[in-house]
Amino acid sequence: MDCLSKRKLGAFVCLTAICLSNQVSAKPVTIPTFSVQLCGIAAPSGKTNELALRQYLSHFSRIDLDESSLKPRLGVDGVPCIRPVVRNTAVSLIHRAVELGYATWDPSSGMLDLDTWMISMVHAEQNVQHHNIPRSTSTPKYSQGQPPRSNFPWLQVIATSLFVSAALILLQLGRLSSLMIRRTSIAGLGIAEGRSKIRGIAIPTVGALQIAHTDIQAVAYLRTTKKYGHNGWRITGRDSEQISCSIDDGTGCIDVDLTHANVHFSNQVSIYNGIPGEHLGRSPYIDDTNIVFDYIPVGAVVTLIGTLVPHDNCFRATKNVHVYDGDERVEVRLLKFRVLLCIGVLLVLSVLMFILRAG
């Protein structure tokens, strides 16, 4: 006998042994509530595998199956059996159970489809290699075409973000509208209280504020004191001061007390260890001090936006009055950018909400 004949004989003997072992261990399979067994398949060995097969078949009832496929037929062993097909499909329940690995092919019942037979052999080899790993008794959702879903509440988070974005847009639009009011001349400014916007040159009514260690005079300043220590620079103090000044726009002149106003500065000077000038490039030492002054100089053009309250012979700026060094265009551009940014975020969140709800 040549070598090729020996190989064929060995393969035949192995296949016969596998078929006989499957035949000996084959157990009939029935659908719960059905008395007739399924043709051509057997339950795998092991209580866990049998339980998984029983749970899988319990998903199907008579109304899920084609009535014509439930007529009993005689198998090769002379025992009645059925070959159920899922209603309105061509899916054979026998083939599907073998493909998913819940049941094994019964060699005594004849050959299944070639692809189904190959799948059953692969499942049989995997069961031999992992016989110590028990099969899960529950059918995973993704085996039925349903991918696992995350439990993170994305819809609630996006809805909250939408609400916050809308609130920020309204807030920024409110601040923007307050800055975009029409400018009023001092000659046309009435005695009655009301929100207005005036622009003119600021001159102190009594005495100007002096910036320490410099010859700069100001009508308002914000002083920030820093000290260098072992942990770097740290702020040790911050204070501001504003005085009453006369505003002249060429049509008239009024005295305004800026004590309680919100001042926006555009000029700055640094005092390093009592010497004016920037300290960039210097190596600081322990206990070095740096005082930064943000200020509005005497004679600068200022813009006042808010409610000016008549008080004695002058006007008093309330807390909602904003004083800008020059004009408010920088603040307006910043607010417009914030509004556009919030609108963009709102549109992106709306698209994500639509996609999640549609999915």
The 8 nearest C-alpha neighbors of each residue, nearest first, counted from 0:
[[1, 4, 2, 5, 3, 6, 8, 7],
 [0, 2, 4, 3, 5, 6, 7, 8],
 [1, 3, 5, 4, 6, 0, 7, 8],
 [4, 2, 6, 5, 1, 7, 0, 8],
 [5, 3, 7, 6, 1, 2, 8, 0],
 [6, 4, 8, 2, 3, 7, 9, 1],
 [5, 7, 9, 3, 4, 8, 10, 2],
 [8, 6, 4, 10, 9, 5, 11, 3],
 [7, 9, 5, 11, 6, 10, 4, 12],
 [8, 10, 6, 12, 11, 7, 5, 13],
 [9, 11, 13, 7, 12, 8, 14, 6],
 [12, 10, 8, 14, 9, 13, 15, 7],
 [11, 13, 15, 9, 10, 14, 16, 8],
 [14, 12, 16, 10, 15, 11, 9, 17],
 [13, 15, 17, 11, 16, 12, 10, 18],
 [14, 16, 12, 18, 13, 17, 11, 19],
 [17, 15, 13, 19, 14, 18, 20, 12],
 [18, 16, 14, 20, 15, 19, 21, 13],
 [17, 19, 15, 21, 16, 20, 106, 22],
 [18, 20, 22, 16, 21, 17, 15, 23],
 [21, 19, 17, 23, 22, 18, 16, 24],
 [22, 20, 18, 24, 19, 23, 25, 17],
 [21, 23, 19, 25, 20, 24, 18, 105],
 [22, 24, 20, 21, 25, 19, 26, 18],
 [23, 25, 21, 22, 20, 26, 44, 43],
 [26, 24, 22, 41, 23, 21, 42, 105],
 [25, 27, 41, 42, 24, 28, 43, 40],
 [26, 28, 41, 36, 42, 25, 29, 40],
 [29, 27, 36, 37, 41, 42, 26, 40],
 [30, 28, 36, 37, 31, 35, 33, 27],
 [29, 31, 33, 56, 32, 57, 28, 36],
 [30, 32, 33, 57, 29, 56, 53, 34],
 [31, 33, 30, 34, 60, 29, 57, 61],
 [34, 32, 30, 31, 35, 29, 36, 61],
 [33, 35, 36, 32, 29, 30, 31, 80],
 [36, 34, 80, 33, 29, 81, 37, 79],
 [37, 35, 29, 80, 28, 27, 81, 38],
 [38, 36, 81, 80, 28, 29, 82, 39],
 [39, 37, 80, 81, 82, 40, 36, 74],
 [38, 40, 108, 105, 104, 37, 41, 109],
 [41, 39, 104, 105, 103, 38, 102, 37],
 [40, 42, 26, 25, 27, 103, 28, 105],
 [41, 43, 102, 26, 28, 49, 103, 27],
 [44, 42, 102, 48, 103, 49, 41, 45],
 [43, 45, 42, 48, 46, 49, 24, 25],
 [46, 44, 48, 47, 49, 43, 50, 42],
 [45, 47, 49, 48, 50, 44, 51, 43],
 [46, 48, 50, 49, 45, 51, 134, 136],
 [49, 47, 51, 50, 45, 46, 43, 52],
 [48, 50, 46, 52, 51, 47, 42, 53],
 [49, 51, 53, 47, 48, 52, 46, 54],
 [50, 52, 136, 48, 54, 49, 53, 55],
 [53, 51, 101, 55, 49, 50, 54, 56],
 [52, 54, 50, 56, 55, 51, 57, 49],
 [55, 53, 57, 51, 52, 56, 50, 58],
 [54, 56, 52, 57, 53, 58, 51, 138],
 [57, 55, 53, 58, 54, 30, 59, 52],
 [56, 58, 54, 59, 55, 31, 53, 30],
 [57, 59, 56, 55, 60, 54, 63, 53],
 [60, 58, 57, 56, 63, 61, 64, 30],
 [61, 59, 63, 62, 58, 64, 57, 32],
 [60, 62, 63, 64, 59, 66, 65, 69],
 [61, 63, 60, 64, 65, 86, 59, 66],
 [64, 62, 60, 61, 86, 59, 85, 65],
 [65, 63, 85, 86, 61, 62, 84, 66],
 [64, 66, 86, 68, 67, 84, 85, 83],
 [67, 65, 69, 68, 64, 70, 61, 86],
 [66, 68, 69, 65, 70, 83, 84, 64],
 [69, 67, 83, 66, 65, 70, 84, 82],
 [68, 70, 66, 67, 83, 81, 71, 82],
 [69, 71, 68, 67, 81, 72, 66, 82],
 [72, 70, 81, 80, 79, 69, 73, 35],
 [73, 71, 79, 80, 81, 74, 70, 78],
 [72, 74, 79, 77, 78, 80, 75, 71],
 [73, 75, 77, 76, 78, 79, 80, 72],
 [76, 74, 77, 108, 73, 107, 78, 109],
 [75, 77, 74, 78, 73, 108, 107, 79],
 [76, 78, 74, 73, 75, 79, 72, 80],
 [77, 79, 73, 74, 76, 80, 75, 72],
 [80, 78, 73, 72, 71, 74, 77, 35],
 [81, 79, 36, 38, 71, 37, 72, 35],
 [80, 82, 71, 37, 38, 69, 83, 72],
 [81, 83, 38, 68, 37, 84, 69, 93],
 [84, 82, 68, 69, 92, 81, 91, 64],
 [83, 85, 91, 65, 64, 90, 92, 68],
 [86, 84, 64, 90, 88, 65, 63, 91],
 [85, 87, 65, 64, 88, 63, 84, 62],
 [86, 88, 85, 89, 65, 64, 84, 90],
 [89, 87, 86, 90, 85, 84, 91, 65],
 [88, 90, 91, 84, 85, 87, 86, 92],
 [91, 89, 88, 85, 84, 92, 95, 94],
 [92, 90, 84, 94, 93, 95, 83, 89],
 [91, 93, 95, 94, 84, 83, 96, 90],
 [94, 92, 96, 91, 95, 97, 82, 40],
 [93, 95, 97, 91, 96, 92, 98, 115],
 [94, 96, 98, 92, 97, 93, 99, 91],
 [97, 95, 101, 93, 99, 94, 102, 98],
 [96, 98, 102, 100, 94, 95, 99, 103],
 [99, 97, 95, 100, 96, 118, 94, 115],
 [100, 98, 96, 97, 101, 95, 102, 142],
 [101, 99, 97, 98, 102, 122, 96, 119],
 [100, 102, 52, 96, 99, 97, 51, 48],
 [103, 101, 97, 42, 96, 100, 43, 41],
 [104, 102, 41, 40, 97, 43, 119, 42],
 [103, 105, 40, 106, 41, 39, 119, 97],
 [104, 106, 40, 39, 107, 41, 108, 103],
 [107, 105, 108, 109, 18, 104, 22, 110],
 [106, 108, 105, 109, 22, 75, 39, 76],
 [109, 107, 39, 106, 105, 75, 74, 110],
 [108, 110, 107, 106, 111, 39, 105, 75],
 [111, 109, 112, 106, 108, 116, 113, 39],
 [112, 110, 116, 113, 115, 109, 104, 39],
 [111, 113, 115, 114, 116, 110, 94, 117],
 [112, 114, 116, 115, 111, 117, 110, 118],
 [115, 113, 117, 116, 112, 118, 111, 119],
 [116, 114, 118, 112, 117, 113, 119, 98],
 [115, 117, 113, 119, 114, 118, 111, 112],
 [118, 116, 120, 114, 119, 115, 113, 121],
 [119, 117, 115, 121, 120, 116, 98, 114],
 [118, 120, 116, 122, 117, 121, 97, 103],
 [119, 121, 123, 117, 118, 122, 124, 116],
 [122, 120, 118, 124, 123, 119, 125, 117],
 [123, 121, 125, 119, 120, 124, 100, 126],
 [122, 124, 120, 126, 121, 125, 119, 127],
 [125, 123, 127, 121, 126, 122, 120, 128],
 [126, 124, 122, 128, 127, 123, 129, 121],
 [125, 127, 123, 129, 130, 124, 128, 122],
 [126, 128, 124, 130, 125, 129, 123, 122],
 [129, 127, 125, 126, 130, 124, 131, 123],
 [130, 128, 126, 131, 132, 127, 125, 133],
 [129, 131, 126, 127, 132, 128, 133, 125],
 [130, 132, 129, 133, 128, 126, 127, 134],
 [131, 133, 129, 130, 134, 126, 128, 135],
 [134, 132, 131, 135, 47, 130, 48, 129],
 [135, 133, 136, 47, 48, 132, 51, 137],
 [136, 134, 137, 133, 51, 138, 47, 48],
 [135, 137, 51, 134, 50, 47, 138, 54],
 [138, 136, 135, 139, 51, 54, 55, 134],
 [137, 139, 140, 55, 136, 142, 51, 135],
 [140, 138, 141, 142, 137, 143, 135, 145],
 [139, 141, 142, 145, 143, 138, 146, 144],
 [140, 142, 145, 146, 144, 143, 139, 147],
 [143, 141, 140, 144, 139, 145, 138, 99],
 [142, 144, 141, 140, 145, 139, 138, 146],
 [145, 143, 141, 142, 146, 140, 139, 147],
 [144, 146, 141, 140, 143, 147, 142, 148],
 [147, 145, 141, 148, 144, 140, 142, 143],
 [148, 146, 141, 145, 149, 140, 139, 150],
 [149, 147, 146, 150, 145, 151, 141, 140],
 [148, 150, 151, 147, 152, 153, 146, 154],
 [149, 151, 152, 148, 153, 147, 154, 155],
 [150, 152, 149, 153, 154, 148, 156, 155],
 [153, 151, 155, 154, 150, 156, 149, 157],
 [154, 152, 156, 155, 151, 157, 355, 158],
 [153, 155, 157, 156, 152, 158, 352, 355],
 [154, 156, 158, 152, 153, 157, 159, 160],
 [157, 155, 153, 159, 158, 154, 160, 152],
 [156, 158, 160, 154, 159, 155, 161, 153],
 [157, 159, 161, 155, 160, 156, 154, 162],
 [160, 158, 162, 156, 161, 157, 155, 163],
 [159, 161, 157, 163, 162, 158, 164, 156],
 [162, 160, 158, 164, 159, 163, 345, 157],
 [161, 163, 159, 165, 160, 164, 166, 158],
 [164, 162, 160, 166, 165, 161, 167, 159],
 [165, 163, 167, 161, 166, 162, 341, 160],
 [164, 166, 168, 162, 167, 163, 161, 169],
 [167, 165, 163, 169, 168, 164, 170, 162],
 [168, 166, 170, 164, 169, 165, 171, 163],
 [169, 167, 165, 171, 170, 166, 338, 172],
 [168, 170, 172, 166, 167, 171, 173, 165],
 [169, 171, 167, 173, 168, 172, 166, 174],
 [170, 172, 174, 168, 173, 169, 175, 167],
 [173, 171, 175, 169, 170, 174, 176, 168],
 [174, 172, 170, 176, 171, 175, 169, 177],
 [175, 173, 171, 177, 172, 176, 170, 178],
 [176, 174, 172, 178, 177, 173, 171, 179],
 [175, 177, 179, 173, 178, 174, 172, 180],
 [178, 176, 174, 175, 179, 180, 173, 304],
 [179, 177, 175, 176, 180, 174, 304, 331],
 [180, 178, 176, 177, 175, 181, 331, 182],
 [181, 179, 178, 177, 182, 176, 196, 195],
 [180, 182, 183, 179, 196, 195, 178, 197],
 [183, 181, 196, 197, 180, 184, 195, 198],
 [184, 182, 197, 196, 181, 185, 195, 188],
 [185, 183, 187, 186, 197, 188, 250, 182],
 [184, 186, 188, 251, 187, 250, 183, 252],
 [187, 185, 251, 184, 250, 188, 252, 189],
 [186, 188, 184, 185, 189, 183, 250, 251],
 [189, 187, 185, 186, 184, 183, 190, 195],
 [190, 188, 191, 187, 192, 186, 193, 185],
 [189, 191, 192, 188, 309, 308, 193, 307],
 [192, 190, 189, 193, 309, 308, 188, 307],
 [191, 193, 308, 307, 190, 306, 194, 309],
 [194, 192, 306, 195, 191, 307, 305, 308],
 [193, 195, 306, 305, 307, 192, 196, 304],
 [196, 194, 305, 304, 306, 193, 183, 197],
 [195, 197, 304, 182, 303, 183, 305, 181],
 [198, 196, 303, 183, 182, 302, 184, 195],
 [199, 197, 302, 301, 248, 303, 196, 300],
 [200, 198, 248, 247, 300, 246, 301, 201],
 [199, 201, 300, 247, 246, 299, 298, 301],
 [202, 200, 246, 298, 245, 299, 244, 300],
 [201, 203, 245, 244, 298, 297, 204, 200],
 [204, 202, 244, 207, 205, 206, 245, 243],
 [203, 205, 244, 245, 243, 202, 206, 254],
 [206, 204, 203, 207, 243, 244, 242, 202],
 [207, 205, 203, 204, 208, 242, 218, 243],
 [206, 208, 203, 217, 216, 218, 209, 205],
 [207, 209, 217, 216, 218, 210, 206, 219],
 [208, 210, 216, 211, 215, 207, 217, 214],
 [209, 211, 215, 213, 216, 212, 208, 214],
 [210, 212, 213, 209, 214, 215, 270, 273],
 [213, 211, 273, 210, 275, 274, 214, 270],
 [214, 212, 211, 215, 210, 275, 209, 216],
 [213, 215, 216, 210, 212, 209, 211, 217],
 [216, 214, 213, 210, 209, 217, 296, 211],
 [217, 215, 209, 208, 207, 296, 297, 210],
 [216, 218, 296, 297, 208, 295, 219, 207],
 [217, 219, 297, 207, 242, 208, 295, 241],
 [220, 218, 241, 217, 295, 240, 294, 242],
 [219, 221, 294, 293, 239, 240, 292, 295],
 [220, 222, 239, 293, 292, 238, 294, 223],
 [223, 221, 292, 238, 237, 291, 239, 220],
 [222, 224, 237, 291, 290, 236, 292, 221],
 [225, 223, 290, 236, 235, 234, 289, 237],
 [226, 224, 234, 289, 233, 235, 288, 290],
 [227, 225, 288, 232, 233, 287, 286, 289],
 [226, 228, 232, 286, 287, 231, 285, 288],
 [229, 227, 285, 231, 230, 286, 232, 226],
 [228, 230, 231, 285, 227, 232, 286, 284],
 [229, 231, 228, 232, 227, 233, 285, 226],
 [232, 230, 228, 227, 229, 233, 226, 285],
 [233, 231, 227, 226, 225, 228, 230, 234],
 [232, 234, 225, 226, 235, 227, 231, 228],
 [235, 233, 225, 236, 224, 226, 232, 223],
 [236, 234, 225, 224, 233, 226, 237, 223],
 [237, 235, 224, 234, 223, 238, 225, 222],
 [238, 236, 223, 222, 224, 239, 235, 221],
 [237, 239, 222, 221, 223, 236, 240, 220],
 [240, 238, 221, 220, 222, 241, 237, 219],
 [239, 241, 219, 220, 221, 242, 238, 258],
 [242, 240, 219, 258, 257, 218, 220, 239],
 [243, 241, 257, 258, 218, 256, 244, 219],
 [244, 242, 256, 255, 257, 204, 203, 254],
 [243, 245, 203, 204, 202, 255, 254, 201],
 [244, 246, 254, 202, 253, 201, 204, 203],
 [245, 247, 201, 199, 200, 253, 252, 254],
 [246, 248, 252, 199, 200, 249, 251, 245],
 [249, 247, 199, 250, 198, 251, 200, 246],
 [248, 250, 251, 247, 199, 252, 185, 184],
 [251, 249, 186, 248, 185, 184, 252, 247],
 [250, 252, 186, 185, 249, 247, 248, 253],
 [251, 253, 247, 246, 185, 245, 248, 254],
 [254, 252, 246, 245, 255, 313, 247, 251],
 [253, 255, 245, 313, 244, 314, 246, 256],
 [256, 254, 314, 315, 243, 244, 313, 257],
 [255, 257, 243, 315, 258, 316, 314, 242],
 [258, 256, 260, 243, 316, 259, 241, 242],
 [257, 259, 241, 256, 260, 242, 243, 240],
 [258, 260, 318, 257, 317, 316, 261, 256],
 [259, 261, 257, 318, 320, 316, 258, 321],
 [262, 260, 321, 322, 320, 318, 263, 259],
 [261, 263, 322, 321, 260, 323, 264, 219],
 [264, 262, 323, 322, 324, 261, 265, 321],
 [265, 263, 324, 294, 293, 266, 295, 262],
 [264, 266, 324, 267, 263, 293, 294, 295],
 [267, 265, 294, 293, 264, 295, 268, 296],
 [268, 266, 293, 292, 294, 265, 269, 291],
 [267, 269, 292, 291, 293, 270, 276, 266],
 [268, 270, 291, 276, 290, 275, 277, 292],
 [271, 269, 275, 290, 274, 273, 289, 276],
 [270, 272, 289, 274, 273, 288, 275, 269],
 [273, 271, 288, 274, 289, 287, 270, 290],
 [272, 274, 271, 270, 212, 275, 289, 288],
 [275, 273, 271, 270, 272, 276, 212, 269],
 [276, 274, 270, 269, 271, 273, 212, 213],
 [277, 275, 269, 270, 274, 278, 271, 268],
 [276, 278, 279, 269, 275, 271, 270, 268],
 [279, 277, 281, 280, 271, 276, 269, 289],
 [280, 278, 281, 277, 282, 276, 283, 271],
 [279, 281, 278, 282, 277, 283, 276, 271],
 [282, 280, 279, 278, 283, 277, 284, 271],
 [281, 283, 280, 284, 278, 279, 287, 285],
 [284, 282, 281, 287, 285, 227, 278, 286],
 [283, 285, 287, 286, 282, 227, 228, 229],
 [284, 286, 228, 227, 287, 283, 229, 226],
 [287, 285, 227, 226, 228, 288, 284, 283],
 [288, 286, 227, 285, 284, 226, 272, 283],
 [289, 287, 226, 272, 225, 271, 286, 227],
 [288, 290, 271, 225, 270, 224, 272, 226],
 [291, 289, 224, 270, 223, 269, 225, 271],
 [290, 292, 269, 223, 222, 268, 270, 289],
 [293, 291, 222, 268, 267, 221, 294, 269],
 [294, 292, 267, 221, 220, 266, 264, 222],
 [293, 295, 220, 266, 219, 264, 292, 296],
 [296, 294, 217, 219, 218, 324, 264, 220],
 [297, 295, 217, 299, 216, 218, 294, 298],
 [298, 296, 217, 299, 218, 202, 216, 201],
 [297, 299, 201, 202, 200, 296, 300, 217],
 [300, 298, 200, 297, 296, 201, 301, 295],
 [299, 301, 200, 325, 199, 201, 324, 298],
 [300, 302, 325, 324, 323, 198, 199, 299],
 [303, 301, 198, 323, 326, 322, 197, 325],
 [302, 304, 322, 197, 196, 321, 198, 305],
 [305, 303, 196, 321, 320, 195, 302, 322],
 [306, 304, 320, 194, 195, 319, 321, 307],
 [305, 307, 194, 193, 320, 195, 308, 317],
 [306, 308, 316, 315, 314, 192, 305, 309],
 [307, 309, 315, 314, 192, 310, 306, 316],
 [310, 308, 314, 313, 315, 307, 311, 190],
 [309, 311, 314, 313, 315, 312, 308, 256],
 [312, 310, 313, 309, 314, 315, 308, 254],
 [313, 311, 310, 314, 309, 254, 253, 255],
 [314, 312, 254, 310, 311, 255, 309, 253],
 [315, 313, 309, 255, 310, 308, 307, 254],
 [314, 316, 256, 308, 255, 307, 310, 309],
 [317, 315, 307, 257, 260, 320, 256, 259],
 [316, 318, 319, 320, 259, 260, 315, 306],
 [317, 319, 260, 259, 320, 261, 316, 321],
 [318, 320, 317, 305, 321, 260, 306, 261],
 [321, 319, 305, 260, 318, 304, 317, 316],
 [322, 320, 261, 304, 303, 262, 260, 305],
 [321, 323, 262, 303, 302, 263, 261, 320],
 [324, 322, 263, 302, 301, 326, 325, 327],
 [323, 325, 301, 264, 265, 326, 295, 263],
 [324, 326, 301, 300, 323, 302, 327, 299],
 [327, 325, 302, 323, 328, 324, 301, 329],
 [326, 328, 330, 329, 323, 331, 325, 302],
 [327, 329, 331, 330, 326, 332, 333, 325],
 [330, 328, 332, 331, 327, 333, 326, 334],
 [329, 331, 333, 327, 328, 332, 334, 178],
 [332, 330, 328, 334, 333, 329, 335, 327],
 [333, 331, 335, 329, 334, 330, 328, 336],
 [332, 334, 330, 336, 331, 335, 329, 337],
 [333, 335, 337, 331, 336, 332, 338, 171],
 [336, 334, 338, 332, 337, 333, 331, 339],
 [337, 335, 333, 339, 334, 338, 340, 332],
 [336, 338, 340, 334, 335, 339, 341, 333],
 [337, 339, 335, 341, 340, 336, 168, 342],
 [340, 338, 342, 336, 341, 337, 343, 335],
 [339, 341, 337, 343, 338, 342, 336, 344],
 [342, 340, 344, 338, 343, 339, 164, 345],
 [341, 343, 345, 339, 340, 344, 338, 346],
 [344, 342, 340, 346, 345, 341, 339, 347],
 [343, 345, 341, 347, 342, 346, 348, 340],
 [344, 346, 342, 348, 343, 347, 161, 341],
 [347, 345, 349, 343, 348, 344, 342, 350],
 [348, 346, 344, 350, 349, 345, 351, 343],
 [347, 349, 351, 345, 350, 346, 352, 344],
 [348, 350, 346, 352, 347, 351, 345, 353],
 [351, 349, 353, 347, 352, 348, 354, 346],
 [352, 350, 348, 354, 353, 349, 355, 347],
 [351, 353, 349, 355, 350, 354, 348, 356],
 [352, 354, 350, 356, 351, 355, 357, 349],
 [355, 353, 351, 357, 352, 356, 358, 350],
 [356, 354, 358, 352, 357, 353, 351, 154],
 [357, 355, 353, 358, 354, 352, 154, 351],
 [356, 358, 354, 355, 353, 352, 351, 350],
 [357, 355, 356, 354, 353, 352, 351, 148]]
